[in-house]
Amino acid sequence: MARRRVLLLLKPFDVYPPRPSSSSPRAANPKVLNYLDDRCRVHKDTINFCQSVLQRKSLDWKPLLRNHLSHPMCNADLVITVGGDGTLLQASHFLDGSIPVLGVNSDPTRLEEVDELNDEFDATRSTGYLCAATAGNFEQVLDEILEGHKHPTELARLSVNLHGQQLSTFALNDILVSHPCPASVSRFSFRIKSECQRSLHLVNCRSSGLRVSTAAGSTAAMLSAGGFPMPISSHDLQYMVREPIFPRATDVPLMHGLVKPDQSMHVAWYSQEGVVYIDGSHVFYSIQHGDIIEISTEAPILKVFLPHRLLT
């Protein structure tokens, strides 16, 4: 029987701010510096632990820093990401629907630490919303996967067509369509079109942009902006016009809503410039006046081993 192939995708270490030099004019709180040092140490310890576990298994595995991803991942039976949701999101951009992914939260938040330091600074660590494992249960979760006792969930992703051409990156969390400068007003119109029903009327907007999320992304920026959490298995999309300026009374109910799997959202962009941001700020595509953007769930699913709390 062939040994299973595992790709271990790692969050790099240089994402943590370096200590300022002694000659730096910036004042440094020793507790903040110790907190950052500890975050880096815990992340390294988790990587080392995961590698030691894989070393003991009958697996063909190799590590790769997420910064070195440049081509679709195909020669693997399982991808394990070690970091947080950001690392899993980045992995998703290089995966089709055939290879499952397991997220390991390398530095989970410690509630007692947050409470202790709350009056001084925010000591929140990695959220790891989609991560099914930590260093504490990684080997147990991995064994359940290898023995066939734990199965991945198929998550919907979001597809963007620009000029009739599908963008190569599918969003697992959300997209933001806006002006490159967050202080600028964006002008656009949108319409929800359906395969079997009459299209809704055109909605004209002046706002700070448009956010569209999947079910997986509905608890991220969308929820922070006043949206609602969706069942993780839903294939609906949730959209919200950000900070609309004097919308017509008839359009107010349409500033926030759902796009069903048999529907698509067509956006006409009327600002001089704009950007489509996919799953954060690192992946983006420029747009300009007159561009038409089509948003739908016409994208390959992603297989993710989810934590029990999302399944129940």
Sine and cosine of phi, psi and omega as CSV:
sin_phi,cos_phi,sin_psi,cos_psi,sin_omega,cos_omega
0.00,0.00,0.76,-0.66,-0.05,-1.00
-0.92,0.38,0.61,-0.79,0.05,-1.00
-0.95,0.30,0.66,-0.75,-0.01,-1.00
-0.95,0.31,0.60,-0.80,-0.06,-1.00
-0.99,-0.16,0.78,-0.62,-0.05,-1.00
-0.82,-0.57,0.75,-0.66,0.12,-0.99
-0.96,-0.27,0.84,-0.55,0.01,-1.00
-0.99,-0.17,0.96,-0.29,-0.07,-1.00
-0.99,-0.14,0.82,-0.57,-0.20,-0.98
-0.91,-0.42,0.70,-0.72,0.20,-0.98
-0.93,0.36,0.73,-0.69,-0.01,-1.00
-0.95,0.30,0.13,-0.99,-0.03,-1.00
-1.00,-0.04,-0.31,0.95,-0.12,-0.99
-0.99,0.17,0.13,0.99,0.07,-1.00
-0.99,0.17,-0.22,0.98,0.02,-1.00
-1.00,0.01,0.72,-0.69,-0.05,-1.00
-0.87,0.49,0.68,-0.74,0.05,-1.00
-0.96,0.29,0.40,-0.92,0.08,-1.00
-0.91,0.41,0.70,-0.71,0.07,-1.00
-0.93,0.38,0.50,-0.86,0.02,-1.00
-0.94,0.34,0.31,-0.95,-0.03,-1.00
-0.89,0.46,-0.39,0.92,0.00,-1.00
-1.00,-0.01,0.00,1.00,-0.03,-1.00
-0.93,0.36,0.67,-0.75,0.02,-1.00
-0.96,0.28,-0.21,0.98,-0.02,-1.00
-0.97,0.23,0.76,-0.65,0.06,-1.00
-0.97,0.25,0.70,-0.72,-0.04,-1.00
-0.88,-0.48,0.84,-0.54,0.07,-1.00
-0.97,0.26,0.87,-0.50,-0.02,-1.00
-0.83,0.56,-0.56,0.83,0.01,-1.00
-0.92,0.39,-0.59,0.80,0.05,-1.00
-0.91,0.41,-0.70,0.72,0.00,-1.00
-0.89,0.46,-0.68,0.74,0.02,-1.00
-0.90,0.43,-0.62,0.79,0.03,-1.00
-0.89,0.46,-0.72,0.70,0.01,-1.00
-0.91,0.41,-0.65,0.76,0.06,-1.00
-0.87,0.50,-0.66,0.75,-0.02,-1.00
-0.93,0.37,-0.60,0.80,0.04,-1.00
-0.87,0.50,-0.69,0.72,0.01,-1.00
-0.91,0.42,-0.66,0.75,0.00,-1.00
-0.90,0.43,-0.71,0.70,-0.01,-1.00
-0.89,0.47,-0.65,0.76,0.03,-1.00
-0.87,0.48,-0.73,0.69,0.02,-1.00
-0.89,0.46,-0.67,0.74,0.00,-1.00
-0.88,0.47,-0.64,0.77,0.01,-1.00
-0.91,0.41,-0.67,0.74,0.05,-1.00
-0.86,0.51,-0.75,0.66,-0.01,-1.00
-0.88,0.48,-0.63,0.77,0.00,-1.00
-0.92,0.40,-0.71,0.70,0.01,-1.00
-0.88,0.48,-0.64,0.77,0.02,-1.00
-0.91,0.41,-0.62,0.78,0.02,-1.00
-0.92,0.39,-0.59,0.81,0.05,-1.00
-0.92,0.40,-0.73,0.69,0.00,-1.00
-0.89,0.46,-0.56,0.83,0.00,-1.00
-0.89,0.47,-0.51,0.86,-0.04,-1.00
-0.99,0.11,-0.22,0.98,-0.04,-1.00
-1.00,-0.06,0.36,-0.93,0.05,-1.00
-0.99,0.11,0.95,0.30,-0.07,-1.00
-0.73,-0.68,0.51,-0.86,0.22,-0.98
-0.99,-0.11,0.93,-0.36,-0.07,-1.00
-0.71,-0.71,0.41,-0.91,0.07,-1.00
-0.53,-0.85,0.57,-0.82,0.04,-1.00
-1.00,0.01,0.45,-0.89,0.05,-1.00
-0.46,-0.89,0.77,-0.64,0.10,-0.99
-0.94,0.33,0.66,-0.75,-0.07,-1.00
-0.88,0.48,-0.45,0.90,0.02,-1.00
-0.90,0.43,-0.34,0.94,-0.06,-1.00
-1.00,-0.06,0.04,1.00,0.06,-1.00
-0.94,0.35,0.79,-0.61,0.04,-1.00
-0.61,-0.79,-0.26,0.97,-0.03,-1.00
-0.75,-0.66,0.39,-0.92,0.04,-1.00
-0.83,0.55,0.62,-0.78,0.04,-1.00
-1.00,0.09,0.82,-0.57,-0.06,-1.00
-0.70,-0.72,-0.50,0.87,-0.07,-1.00
-1.00,-0.02,0.85,0.52,0.00,-1.00
-0.43,-0.90,0.48,-0.88,0.09,-1.00
-0.99,-0.15,-0.32,0.95,-0.01,-1.00
-0.43,-0.90,0.69,-0.73,0.13,-0.99
-0.94,-0.35,0.77,-0.63,0.07,-1.00
-0.91,-0.42,0.85,-0.52,0.04,-1.00
-0.98,-0.20,0.70,-0.71,0.02,-1.00
-0.87,-0.49,0.93,-0.37,-0.04,-1.00
0.25,-0.97,-0.96,-0.29,0.06,-1.00
-0.47,-0.88,-0.41,-0.91,0.00,-1.00
-0.90,0.44,-0.54,0.84,0.00,-1.00
-0.88,0.47,-0.63,0.78,0.01,-1.00
-0.93,0.36,-0.64,0.77,0.04,-1.00
-0.92,0.40,-0.64,0.77,0.04,-1.00
-0.88,0.48,-0.69,0.73,0.00,-1.00
-0.90,0.44,-0.64,0.77,0.05,-1.00
-0.88,0.48,-0.62,0.78,-0.06,-1.00
-0.88,0.48,-0.47,0.88,-0.01,-1.00
-0.95,0.33,-0.21,0.98,-0.02,-1.00
-0.88,-0.48,0.30,0.95,-0.03,-1.00
-0.83,-0.55,0.63,-0.77,0.19,-0.98
-1.00,-0.04,-0.33,-0.94,-0.06,-1.00
-1.00,0.01,0.15,0.99,-0.11,-0.99
-0.99,-0.11,-0.44,0.90,-0.08,-1.00
-0.95,-0.30,0.85,-0.52,0.02,-1.00
-0.98,0.22,0.39,-0.92,-0.02,-1.00
-0.79,-0.62,0.65,-0.76,0.08,-1.00
-0.89,-0.46,0.81,-0.58,0.04,-1.00
-0.99,-0.13,0.73,-0.68,0.09,-1.00
-0.92,-0.38,0.89,-0.46,0.06,-1.00
-0.98,0.22,0.95,-0.31,-0.13,-0.99
-0.98,0.18,-0.25,0.97,-0.09,-1.00
-0.51,-0.86,0.92,0.40,-0.06,-1.00
-0.92,0.40,0.48,-0.88,0.03,-1.00
-0.88,0.48,0.63,-0.78,0.07,-1.00
-0.94,-0.33,0.92,-0.38,-0.11,-0.99
-0.87,0.49,-0.62,0.79,-0.01,-1.00
-0.91,0.41,-0.55,0.83,0.04,-1.00
-0.93,0.36,-0.67,0.74,0.02,-1.00
-0.88,0.48,-0.70,0.71,0.00,-1.00
-0.90,0.43,-0.65,0.76,-0.06,-1.00
-0.92,0.40,-0.60,0.80,-0.12,-0.99
-0.97,-0.24,0.13,0.99,-0.13,-0.99
-0.86,0.52,-0.55,0.84,-0.02,-1.00
-0.98,0.17,-0.12,0.99,-0.04,-1.00
-0.93,-0.36,-0.69,0.72,0.03,-1.00
-0.22,-0.98,0.16,-0.99,0.00,-1.00
-0.99,0.12,0.93,-0.37,-0.04,-1.00
-0.99,-0.16,0.36,0.93,0.08,-1.00
-0.90,0.44,0.67,-0.74,0.04,-1.00
-0.97,-0.26,-0.61,-0.79,-0.07,-1.00
-0.98,0.21,0.71,-0.71,0.01,-1.00
-0.96,0.28,-0.76,0.65,0.02,-1.00
0.87,0.50,0.67,0.74,-0.07,-1.00
-0.85,0.53,-0.66,0.75,-0.05,-1.00
-1.00,-0.08,0.02,1.00,-0.07,-1.00
-1.00,0.06,0.82,-0.58,-0.03,-1.00
-1.00,0.03,-0.15,0.99,-0.09,-1.00
-0.68,-0.73,0.38,-0.92,0.21,-0.98
-0.77,-0.64,-0.02,-1.00,0.07,-1.00
-0.86,0.50,-0.51,0.86,-0.07,-1.00
-0.93,0.37,-0.50,0.87,-0.04,-1.00
-0.79,-0.61,0.24,0.97,-0.09,-1.00
-0.85,0.53,-0.74,0.67,-0.06,-1.00
-0.91,0.42,-0.63,0.78,0.02,-1.00
-0.89,0.45,-0.73,0.68,0.00,-1.00
-0.90,0.44,-0.66,0.75,0.00,-1.00
-0.88,0.47,-0.69,0.72,0.01,-1.00
-0.89,0.46,-0.63,0.77,0.03,-1.00
-0.89,0.46,-0.60,0.80,0.03,-1.00
-0.94,0.35,-0.75,0.66,-0.05,-1.00
-0.90,0.43,-0.51,0.86,-0.01,-1.00
-1.00,0.02,-0.01,1.00,0.06,-1.00
0.99,0.15,0.26,0.96,-0.01,-1.00
-1.00,0.00,-0.30,0.96,0.01,-1.00
-0.86,-0.50,0.74,-0.67,-0.10,-1.00
-0.86,-0.51,0.53,-0.85,-0.01,-1.00
-0.97,0.23,0.42,-0.91,0.10,-1.00
-0.98,-0.18,0.64,-0.77,0.02,-1.00
-1.00,0.02,0.92,-0.40,-0.02,-1.00
-0.99,-0.17,0.65,-0.76,0.05,-1.00
-0.96,0.28,0.56,-0.83,0.11,-0.99
-0.85,-0.52,0.17,-0.99,-0.12,-0.99
-0.92,-0.39,0.70,-0.71,-0.01,-1.00
-0.93,-0.38,0.61,-0.79,0.04,-1.00
-0.84,-0.55,0.80,-0.59,0.13,-0.99
-0.95,-0.30,0.75,-0.67,0.03,-1.00
-0.82,-0.57,0.83,-0.56,-0.08,-1.00
0.85,0.53,0.53,0.85,0.01,-1.00
0.99,0.17,0.00,1.00,0.00,-1.00
-0.95,-0.32,0.77,-0.64,0.00,-1.00
-0.96,0.29,0.78,-0.63,0.07,-1.00
-0.92,0.39,0.51,-0.86,-0.12,-0.99
-0.97,0.25,-0.27,0.96,-0.03,-1.00
-0.97,-0.26,0.78,-0.62,0.06,-1.00
-0.98,-0.20,0.65,-0.76,-0.05,-1.00
-1.00,0.01,0.77,-0.63,0.11,-0.99
-1.00,0.02,-0.56,0.83,-0.01,-1.00
-0.99,-0.15,-0.93,0.38,-0.09,-1.00
-0.24,-0.97,0.14,-0.99,0.17,-0.99
-0.79,-0.61,0.45,-0.90,0.11,-0.99
-0.81,-0.59,0.82,-0.58,0.07,-1.00
-0.95,-0.32,0.89,-0.46,-0.10,-1.00
-0.37,-0.93,0.09,-1.00,0.17,-0.99
-0.95,0.32,0.52,-0.86,0.02,-1.00
-0.86,0.51,-0.48,0.88,0.05,-1.00
-0.99,-0.13,0.87,-0.49,-0.08,-1.00
-0.90,0.43,-0.30,0.95,0.00,-1.00
-1.00,0.08,-0.11,0.99,-0.04,-1.00
-1.00,0.00,0.49,-0.87,0.05,-1.00
-0.99,0.15,0.69,-0.73,0.08,-1.00
-0.97,-0.24,0.66,-0.75,0.05,-1.00
-0.90,-0.44,0.81,-0.58,0.00,-1.00
-0.34,-0.94,0.27,-0.96,0.10,-0.99
-0.79,-0.61,0.47,-0.88,0.07,-1.00
-0.60,-0.80,0.35,-0.94,0.03,-1.00
-0.55,-0.83,0.67,-0.74,0.09,-1.00
-1.00,-0.02,0.84,-0.54,0.00,-1.00
-0.93,-0.36,0.55,-0.84,-0.06,-1.00
-0.81,-0.59,0.49,-0.87,0.02,-1.00
-0.95,0.32,-0.52,0.85,-0.14,-0.99
-0.84,-0.55,-0.04,1.00,0.00,-1.00
-0.80,-0.60,0.25,-0.97,0.03,-1.00
-0.92,0.39,0.64,-0.77,-0.01,-1.00
-0.91,0.41,0.55,-0.84,0.08,-1.00
-0.94,0.34,0.28,-0.96,-0.07,-1.00
-0.95,0.32,0.34,-0.94,-0.04,-1.00
-0.94,0.34,0.72,-0.69,0.02,-1.00
-0.93,-0.37,0.87,-0.50,0.01,-1.00
-0.99,-0.13,0.72,-0.70,-0.14,-0.99
-0.75,-0.66,0.62,-0.78,0.33,-0.94
-0.84,-0.54,0.86,-0.50,-0.11,-0.99
-0.28,-0.96,-0.14,-0.99,0.06,-1.00
-1.00,-0.05,0.18,0.98,0.10,-0.99
0.74,-0.68,-0.13,-0.99,-0.06,-1.00
-0.73,-0.68,0.78,-0.63,0.08,-1.00
-0.92,-0.40,0.68,-0.74,0.06,-1.00
-0.76,-0.65,0.77,-0.64,-0.06,-1.00
-0.82,-0.57,0.39,-0.92,0.19,-0.98
-1.00,0.08,0.01,-1.00,0.09,-1.00
-0.89,0.46,-0.66,0.75,-0.01,-1.00
-0.89,0.45,-0.55,0.84,-0.02,-1.00
-1.00,-0.01,-0.01,1.00,-0.08,-1.00
-0.95,0.32,-0.25,0.97,0.04,-1.00
-0.99,-0.16,0.11,0.99,-0.01,-1.00
-0.99,-0.16,-0.84,-0.54,-0.06,-1.00
-0.87,0.49,-0.56,0.83,-0.01,-1.00
-0.88,0.48,-0.71,0.71,0.01,-1.00
-0.91,0.41,-0.65,0.76,0.02,-1.00
-0.88,0.48,-0.50,0.86,-0.03,-1.00
-1.00,0.07,0.00,1.00,0.02,-1.00
0.94,-0.34,0.12,0.99,0.06,-1.00
-0.97,0.23,-0.18,-0.98,-0.03,-1.00
-0.79,-0.61,0.53,-0.85,0.04,-1.00
-0.95,0.32,0.63,-0.78,-0.01,-1.00
-0.93,-0.37,0.45,-0.89,0.10,-0.99
-0.82,0.57,0.71,-0.71,-0.13,-0.99
-0.87,0.50,-0.43,0.90,-0.03,-1.00
-1.00,0.01,-0.01,1.00,-0.03,-1.00
-0.92,0.39,0.57,-0.82,0.08,-1.00
-0.96,-0.30,0.21,0.98,0.13,-0.99
-0.97,0.24,0.36,-0.93,0.18,-0.98
-0.93,-0.36,0.58,-0.82,0.07,-1.00
-0.93,-0.38,0.72,-0.69,0.01,-1.00
-0.83,-0.56,0.41,-0.91,0.06,-1.00
-0.49,-0.87,0.80,-0.60,0.15,-0.99
-0.98,0.21,0.82,-0.57,-0.09,-1.00
-0.99,0.10,0.82,-0.57,0.10,-1.00
0.73,0.68,0.87,0.50,0.01,-1.00
-0.90,0.43,0.59,-0.81,-0.03,-1.00
-0.97,-0.23,0.93,-0.38,0.06,-1.00
0.70,0.71,0.86,0.51,0.07,-1.00
-0.93,0.36,0.45,-0.89,0.08,-1.00
-0.89,0.46,0.51,-0.86,-0.03,-1.00
-0.83,0.55,-0.61,0.79,-0.01,-1.00
-0.95,0.31,-0.34,0.94,-0.02,-1.00
-1.00,-0.06,-0.26,0.96,-0.06,-1.00
-0.81,0.59,-0.71,0.71,0.01,-1.00
-0.90,0.43,-0.29,0.96,-0.05,-1.00
-0.99,-0.12,0.09,1.00,0.05,-1.00
-0.95,0.30,-0.30,0.96,-0.03,-1.00
-0.54,-0.84,0.80,-0.60,-0.03,-1.00
-0.13,-0.99,-0.28,-0.96,-0.06,-1.00
-0.88,-0.48,0.51,-0.86,0.18,-0.98
-0.91,-0.42,0.89,-0.45,-0.06,-1.00
-0.98,0.22,0.30,-0.95,-0.04,-1.00
-0.85,0.52,-0.46,0.89,0.02,-1.00
-1.00,-0.06,0.21,0.98,0.01,-1.00
-0.87,-0.49,0.20,-0.98,0.12,-0.99
-0.58,-0.81,0.43,-0.90,0.03,-1.00
-0.96,-0.29,0.81,-0.59,0.01,-1.00
-0.94,-0.35,0.86,-0.51,-0.08,-1.00
-0.91,-0.42,0.80,-0.59,0.11,-0.99
-0.97,-0.24,0.83,-0.56,-0.11,-0.99
-0.99,-0.11,0.80,-0.60,-0.09,-1.00
-0.85,-0.53,0.24,0.97,0.16,-0.99
-1.00,-0.05,0.32,-0.95,-0.05,-1.00
-0.89,0.46,-0.61,0.79,0.02,-1.00
-0.61,-0.79,0.30,-0.95,0.01,-1.00
-0.22,-0.98,0.09,-1.00,-0.03,-1.00
-0.60,-0.80,0.64,-0.77,0.20,-0.98
-0.98,-0.22,0.94,-0.34,0.02,-1.00
-1.00,-0.07,0.74,-0.68,-0.04,-1.00
-0.91,-0.41,0.88,-0.47,0.03,-1.00
0.80,0.59,0.76,0.65,0.01,-1.00
0.94,-0.34,-0.37,-0.93,-0.15,-0.99
-0.98,-0.18,-0.14,0.99,-0.14,-0.99
-0.99,0.14,-0.50,0.87,0.01,-1.00
-0.93,-0.37,0.86,-0.50,-0.05,-1.00
-0.49,-0.87,0.38,-0.92,0.01,-1.00
-0.74,-0.67,0.72,-0.70,-0.01,-1.00
-0.99,0.16,0.59,-0.81,0.08,-1.00
-0.75,-0.66,0.24,-0.97,0.00,-1.00
-0.57,-0.82,0.10,-0.99,-0.07,-1.00
-0.78,0.63,0.76,-0.65,0.04,-1.00
1.00,-0.07,-0.17,0.99,0.00,-1.00
-0.93,0.36,0.57,-0.82,0.05,-1.00
-0.92,-0.38,0.80,-0.60,-0.03,-1.00
-0.90,-0.44,0.81,-0.59,0.05,-1.00
-0.94,-0.33,0.79,-0.62,-0.08,-1.00
-0.86,-0.52,0.77,-0.64,-0.03,-1.00
-0.36,-0.93,-0.03,-1.00,0.07,-1.00
-0.99,-0.16,0.36,0.93,0.05,-1.00
-0.97,0.26,0.93,0.37,-0.06,-1.00
-0.59,-0.81,0.46,-0.89,0.05,-1.00
-0.91,0.42,0.62,-0.79,0.05,-1.00
-0.92,0.40,0.23,-0.97,0.11,-0.99
-0.84,-0.54,0.77,-0.64,0.02,-1.00
-1.00,0.01,0.88,-0.47,-0.06,-1.00
-0.77,-0.64,0.74,-0.67,0.15,-0.99
-0.99,0.17,0.92,-0.38,-0.13,-0.99
-0.99,-0.16,0.42,-0.91,0.11,-0.99
-0.91,0.41,0.45,-0.89,-0.07,-1.00
-0.85,0.52,-0.57,0.82,-0.07,-1.00
-0.89,0.46,-0.43,0.90,0.04,-1.00
-0.99,0.10,-0.31,0.95,-0.04,-1.00
-1.00,-0.01,-0.28,0.96,-0.05,-1.00
-0.95,-0.33,0.00,0.00,0.00,0.00
